[in-house]
Amino acid sequence: MNRKHKNQWIWALAGVLILIHTVPAVAQDDTAREDRRARFKARMEEKIEQMHAELGLSQEQQEKLKTHRDAKMEKRQAFRENMRNKRRALREELQKPDFDRQRVKSLHEDIKKLMNESADQRLEDIMYVREILTPQQYKAFMEKKEEFKRRHGSWREKGSHGDSPKGFGGPPPDPEFDMPPEDR
């Protein structure tokens, strides 16, 4: 076998070995990610149940909140995907050497509209929850929420990545219209 063919075989073998070791690692990453999501979801459900108990919610109130929360899941997922696509398109357009200024402005307007729709929906969700809870339950809920913020800090103030400076993790905080945990 000549030297050229020998080198090709060595490279092919190296490629196969890399694939053999990479595929299980990717599958393991997906499994680990799913495990983390399942644990997070279980913790959130536990915290929601604890909050329901602490607030003394009736079974009817709990069911209404759960139905509302479940109905929002698909809408929230669609919103995130749409926002992600608009931001990606904006980023790609801005990176082009001969970008289209009108397209950039149009994409930016679309993103602003989506953010406004999100804020409107957040307000609607809060008003819905406010209508379900009694005034005493709502007051207790807000007190618990403030206590949680004092102990753990607000992710909005830290930014979406923990240590990011304020203002770099999403819209500015608006404590009056924050989403209650039952509705997340």
N, C-alpha and C positions, 0 to 999 in steps of 0.2 A: 504494500500500500504506500502510495507516495505521501509526501509530507503535507500537501494541500488537503488531501482527503482525511488524513489523520487529524489535522486541526479542525476540520469541519465536524468530524465525529466527536471530538472533545467538546466543542462548543455546543453541539446538539445535546450531548449528554449533560452538560452543565445546565442548559436550558430546561431539560426534563427534570433534573434534580431541583431546580429552583421552583418549578411549577408544583412538584410533588410536595414541597415544604410550604409553599405559599397558599395553596387552596385550602388546606385544613386550617391555617391561621385565619384566613378570611372568614371561613365558616364559623370558627371559634369566636371571632369578633362579633359576628351577627348574633350568635347564641348568647354571648355575654351582654350585648346590647339589649336583646329581648329580655334577658333575666333582669337587668337593671330596670327596664321599663315596667316589668311585672312587679318588682319589689316597690318601685316608686308608686305605682298605681295602688298597690295594697296599702302602703303607708298613708296615701292620701285618703283612701276610703276609710281607714281607721281613724284618721284625724277628723274627717267629716262626721263620722258616727259619734266621736267624742264631743265635737262641737254641738251636734244635735242634742245629745244628752245634757250637756252643760246649759244649753239654752232652754231645755225643756220643750222641745218641739213635739207636736202631736204627730201621729202616724200620717195623717192627711197632709200636714205641712211638709214632712219629710218626702212623701211621695211626689208632691207638686214640685219641690226643689229638684228631686232626682230626674223627674220627667223633663223639666226645663233644662237641666244640665246636659242630659243625654241628647236632647234635640239640638243643642248648640254645638255639639261635638263635630258633626259633619260640616256645619256652616263655618266653624272655626278652622277646620282643616282646609276647606276650599279657599277661605280668605288667605291663610298662610301661603298656600301654593300660588295663588294669584299674585300676592305681594312679592313673593320670592321671584316669580317670573318677571314681573315688572322691574324689580331692582336689578336683576341679572341683565335684562335687555338694556336698561339705562347704562349700566356699567360697560357693557359691550359696545354700545353706541359711542360712549365717551372715549373709549380706547381706540376707536378707529382714527386713522390719520386724517381722513376727510369726513369727520362726523357731520350729521345732519342736525343743525341747530333746532329746527322745528320739531324733529322727532324727539330730541332730548327734552324740549319743553313739554311736548305732549306726554311723554312718559312720566315726567316729573308731576304734571297735573294729575295724571292717573293715580300716582302714588299718594298725592295729597288727598284726592277724593277717597281712596281706600282708607287712609288714616282717619278722615272725618267720619266715614261710615262706621269704622271701628269704634270711635269715641261715642257716636250716637247709639250704637248697639250696646256698648258698655253702660251707658246711662239707662237705656231701656231695661237691661238686665237688673240693674240696681233698683230701679223703680218696681220691677216685678217682685224681687225679693222683699222689698220694703212693704209691698202690699200683702205678702204672705205672712210676714212676721208681725207679732204684736208690737206696740211701741216699746214695751219693756224688753222683749226679746231683741229688738233691733238695737236698743241702747246697750244691752249686755254684749251683744255681738260687736258693736263698735268699740267698747271698752276692751274686749279681748283682743281685738285687732290691733289697737294701739299698744297694748301690753306686748303683743308679739313683735311689733315693729321696734319697740324699745329694746327688747331682748336680742333680736336677730338683725335689726336694721332692715331697711327697705331695699329690695333688689333694684328698684328704680333709681334710688339715690346712688347705689354703687355702680349701676350700669348692668348690662346683661351678662357681663363676664366677671362679676365679682369686684375686682379691683379697678375697673375702668373709672375714669373720672366722671363725675356727675354730668349728665347731658349726653354721654356717648353710648348709652344703652337703650335708647328708645325715647318716647315722648316724655316731657317733663312730668314729675309726679303731681297728682291732683288728689290729695288725701280724701277730699269730700266725695269723690266719685270712684274710689278704688273698688275693685270687684271682690265681693265676699267669697270666702273659700267654698261655700256650698255651691257656688255658681261657676267655679272654675272648671 
